[in-house]
Amino acid sequence: MKNFFLLFPLFIFFFSCQYQTEIKRKTAVVKDSVVQKEVKVDTITVKDFDTIEKKKPSEKIESKEGDVVLLPSNLYAVIILDYYSKYNKEDSVTTWISVPKKVKVFDRKTKKRVRERRFDDYYSSDDGGLIYGDFNFDKKMDVAIKGEPLLSHTIYDHWDFYLSTQNGYKFSKSFSAIMDYPVCIFDLDAKSKTISVRDGPLPNIERLYKIKNNQAKMVKKTTHDNIVIEK
């Protein structure tokens, strides 16, 4: 009986050690599983970031001719602007208006000029003052220029859209009217030839524009609780 009482603590110690070892083993397995999961998530995240980076990579390129817009496929565009003054008699104020004059596309590695090509998405200049994209889906890239706010008390800038033509860039009133609202999301769909925008921050109204004959016409406006069809 005395031997039993002497051996009992040893049994407890032995099983306790085994239990602790099992816990450590399972913990290690769980940690390995978590690490593997994190690596997988990080890989997806990096891939997603890489997709986003294509819109505005961190690379810095400067040009004396105009504003630079970085593009996919190791290309960049130089948007050359022209300026003219506009005098307002009522306010006695002269403002300078900028319009796109010409676009040159270059290879990033060779710095040699290449033929301008079309991209499905749109891309902005380093300072965010220019947007370069095929907005009317005619296989030619257009230019949008950030202008003055519509109202002096608003923080949202207005954008003037210029569509590419055989005779240069032509101002589009219908496309520019899309930005008469504080747009927070702007999506192009080349397949359906539509532009969808979401006003922000509130009430988050979504508007859908159909592009036809170089005109942007709103065909649907979606609010929180109902859908209004515009014709």
C-alpha positions as a printed NumPy array, in Angstrom:
array([[  0.   ,   0.   ,   0.   ],
       [  2.868,   2.346,   0.837],
       [  4.383,   1.602,  -2.564],
       [  1.107,   2.593,  -4.223],
       [  1.063,   5.953,  -2.49 ],
       [  4.695,   6.485,  -3.473],
       [  4.064,   5.597,  -7.109],
       [  0.837,   7.608,  -7.414],
       [  2.575,  11.033,  -7.645],
       [  4.894,   9.604, -10.28 ],
       [  1.898,   8.515, -12.386],
       [  0.365,  11.988, -12.012],
       [  3.628,  13.653, -13.026],
       [  4.066,  11.302, -16.016],
       [  0.535,  11.859, -17.387],
       [  0.805,  15.58 , -16.689],
       [  3.994,  15.753, -18.773],
       [  2.337,  13.8  , -21.557],
       [ -0.685,  16.121, -21.463],
       [  1.515,  19.229, -21.6  ],
       [  3.475,  17.718, -24.481],
       [  0.235,  17.001, -26.348],
       [ -0.962,  20.573, -25.774],
       [  2.331,  21.963, -27.09 ],
       [  2.134,  19.69 , -30.129],
       [ -1.429,  20.734, -30.923],
       [ -0.563,  24.386, -30.338],
       [  2.337,  24.076, -32.757],
       [  0.033,  22.503, -35.345],
       [ -2.49 ,  25.305, -34.902],
       [  0.253,  27.942, -35.188],
       [  1.573,  26.323, -38.352],
       [ -1.939,  26.276, -39.74 ],
       [ -2.435,  29.936, -38.888],
       [  0.911,  30.88 , -40.402],
       [  0.063,  29.01 , -43.581],
       [ -3.316,  30.721, -43.676],
       [ -1.744,  34.13 , -43.127],
       [  0.777,  33.547, -45.883],
       [ -2.04 ,  32.601, -48.219],
       [ -4.024,  35.688, -47.284],
       [ -0.953,  37.897, -47.637],
       [ -0.311,  36.453, -51.081],
       [ -3.853,  37.299, -52.152],
       [ -3.54 ,  40.752, -50.648],
       [ -0.291,  41.44 , -52.457],
       [ -1.872,  40.262, -55.696],
       [ -4.851,  42.551, -55.132],
       [ -2.553,  45.455, -54.327],
       [ -0.594,  44.706, -57.485],
       [ -3.793,  45.019, -59.481],
       [ -4.559,  48.345, -57.84 ],
       [ -0.989,  49.556, -58.276],
       [ -1.424,  49.241, -62.035],
       [ -3.677,  52.277, -61.888],
       [ -1.125,  54.414, -60.141],
       [  2.272,  52.767, -59.593],
       [  4.76 ,  54.313, -57.186],
       [  7.227,  55.002, -60.008],
       [  7.958,  58.693, -60.599],
       [  8.468,  59.981, -64.142],
       [  8.663,  63.653, -65.072],
       [  8.369,  65.397, -68.406],
       [  8.951,  69.004, -69.405],
       [  6.286,  68.72 , -72.107],
       [  3.334,  67.999, -69.851],
       [  1.757,  65.927, -67.07 ],
       [  2.668,  62.251, -66.817],
       [  0.163,  59.409, -66.432],
       [  1.59 ,  55.956, -65.71 ],
       [  0.027,  53.13 , -67.71 ],
       [  0.189,  49.312, -67.766],
       [  2.52 ,  47.371, -70.077],
       [  5.508,  49.542, -69.075],
       [  4.069,  52.62 , -70.759],
       [  3.398,  56.185, -69.723],
       [  1.492,  59.043, -71.348],
       [  2.484,  62.686, -71.442],
       [ -0.592,  64.902, -71.631],
       [  0.261,  68.273, -73.136],
       [ -2.126,  71.066, -72.161],
       [ -2.97 ,  74.374, -73.735],
       [ -4.171,  77.398, -71.767],
       [ -6.352,  80.384, -72.478],
       [ -7.774,  83.149, -70.325],
       [-11.439,  83.829, -69.678],
       [-12.587,  87.208, -68.371],
       [-15.771,  87.518, -66.319],
       [-17.193,  91.04 , -66.617],
       [-19.551,  90.637, -63.664],
       [-16.815,  89.695, -61.19 ],
       [-13.961,  91.422, -63.051],
       [-11.962,  88.233, -62.631],
       [ -9.743,  86.55 , -65.214],
       [ -9.429,  82.779, -64.96 ],
       [ -7.117,  80.487, -66.885],
       [ -8.675,  77.482, -68.582],
       [ -6.61 ,  74.393, -69.437],
       [ -7.518,  72.06 , -72.3  ],
       [ -5.78 ,  68.944, -73.637],
       [ -3.724,  69.686, -76.734],
       [ -1.876,  66.449, -77.436],
       [ -0.98 ,  63.1  , -75.86 ],
       [  2.303,  61.259, -76.382],
       [  2.896,  57.686, -75.171],
       [  6.359,  56.381, -74.295],
       [  7.978,  53.107, -73.278],
       [  9.208,  53.353, -69.669],
       [ 12.399,  51.377, -70.257],
       [ 13.572,  52.765, -73.585],
       [ 11.927,  56.205, -73.201],
       [ 11.063,  55.969, -76.898],
       [  7.717,  57.159, -78.169],
       [  5.256,  54.45 , -79.162],
       [  1.837,  54.407, -80.742],
       [ -1.038,  55.434, -78.49 ],
       [ -3.269,  52.512, -77.55 ],
       [ -6.541,  52.016, -75.754],
       [ -7.029,  50.7  , -72.204],
       [-10.28 ,  49.513, -70.658],
       [ -9.688,  51.341, -67.403],
       [ -8.805,  54.94 , -66.635],
       [ -5.618,  56.346, -65.088],
       [ -4.737,  59.562, -63.287],
       [ -1.738,  61.851, -63.208],
       [  0.567,  61.954, -60.213],
       [ -1.135,  65.001, -58.705],
       [ -4.596,  63.681, -59.559],
       [ -5.455,  66.652, -61.768],
       [ -5.878,  64.63 , -64.967],
       [ -7.741,  61.445, -65.865],
       [ -6.873,  59.478, -69.001],
       [ -9.322,  56.887, -70.342],
       [-11.723,  55.841, -73.099],
       [-14.889,  57.333, -71.634],
       [-17.094,  57.075, -74.736],
       [-15.846,  53.601, -75.706],
       [-14.795,  54.527, -79.252],
       [-11.356,  52.868, -78.924],
       [ -9.639,  56.251, -78.453],
       [ -8.36 ,  57.575, -75.156],
       [ -9.904,  60.766, -73.793],
       [ -8.89 ,  63.273, -71.141],
       [-10.706,  64.729, -68.12 ],
       [ -9.309,  67.789, -66.346],
       [-10.075,  68.783, -62.771],
       [-11.714,  72.19 , -62.634],
       [-12.995,  74.566, -60.011],
       [-15.71 ,  73.45 , -57.573],
       [-19.249,  74.179, -58.752],
       [-20.02 ,  75.942, -55.47 ],
       [-17.602,  77.915, -53.362],
       [-18.605,  76.105, -50.169],
       [-18.2  ,  72.563, -51.516],
       [-15.041,  70.484, -51.231],
       [-15.793,  68.487, -54.367],
       [-14.052,  69.454, -57.593],
       [-15.722,  69.439, -60.95 ],
       [-14.263,  67.598, -63.95 ],
       [-14.298,  68.744, -67.568],
       [-14.32 ,  65.897, -70.087],
       [-12.681,  66.204, -73.509],
       [-13.312,  63.462, -76.068],
       [-10.693,  62.556, -78.633],
       [-11.616,  63.374, -82.255],
       [ -9.785,  63.558, -85.568],
       [ -9.438,  67.303, -85.006],
       [ -8.126,  67.172, -81.467],
       [-10.061,  67.073, -78.206],
       [-13.618,  68.328, -77.986],
       [-15.328,  69.404, -74.759],
       [-18.299,  67.193, -73.828],
       [-21.105,  68.808, -71.871],
       [-22.977,  65.532, -71.254],
       [-19.928,  63.717, -69.859],
       [-18.924,  66.698, -67.717],
       [-22.469,  66.791, -66.292],
       [-21.853,  63.363, -64.76 ],
       [-19.522,  65.075, -62.303],
       [-22.045,  67.729, -61.285],
       [-22.481,  65.614, -58.16 ],
       [-19.928,  64.615, -55.481],
       [-18.943,  61.316, -57.119],
       [-17.055,  58.835, -54.936],
       [-17.124,  55.808, -57.298],
       [-16.687,  55.967, -61.074],
       [-16.784,  52.691, -63.053],
       [-16.446,  52.085, -66.782],
       [-18.02 ,  49.037, -68.451],
       [-16.756,  48.753, -72.017],
       [-18.858,  45.653, -72.712],
       [-22.208,  47.297, -72.007],
       [-20.918,  50.796, -72.875],
       [-22.118,  52.231, -69.607],
       [-20.705,  54.357, -66.82 ],
       [-21.923,  53.812, -63.281],
       [-21.251,  56.326, -60.534],
       [-22.08 ,  56.563, -56.857],
       [-22.594,  59.875, -55.16 ],
       [-20.945,  60.292, -51.802],
       [-20.717,  60.374, -48.967],
       [-24.499,  60.388, -48.503],
       [-27.164,  59.437, -49.535],
       [-25.156,  57.035, -51.732],
       [-27.28 ,  57.377, -54.841],
       [-26.155,  55.228, -57.771],
       [-26.58 ,  56.501, -61.321],
       [-26.15 ,  54.568, -64.555],
       [-25.286,  56.303, -67.831],
       [-25.637,  54.773, -71.271],
       [-23.048,  55.982, -73.779],
       [-24.337,  56.397, -77.337],
       [-23.257,  58.707, -80.171],
       [-20.637,  60.318, -77.921],
       [-23.34 ,  61.342, -75.461],
       [-23.788,  60.233, -71.842],
       [-27.446,  59.78 , -70.909],
       [-28.625,  58.718, -67.457],
       [-30.92 ,  55.675, -67.761],
       [-31.27 ,  54.613, -64.124],
       [-30.975,  56.144, -60.689],
       [-31.04 ,  53.899, -57.637],
       [-31.783,  55.246, -54.162],
       [-31.903,  53.49 , -50.796],
       [-35.452,  52.234, -51.043],
       [-36.59 ,  52.591, -54.646],
       [-35.423,  52.734, -58.24 ],
       [-36.21 ,  55.668, -60.479],
       [-35.962,  55.167, -64.241],
       [-34.861,  58.247, -66.143],
       [-35.662,  58.477, -69.865]])
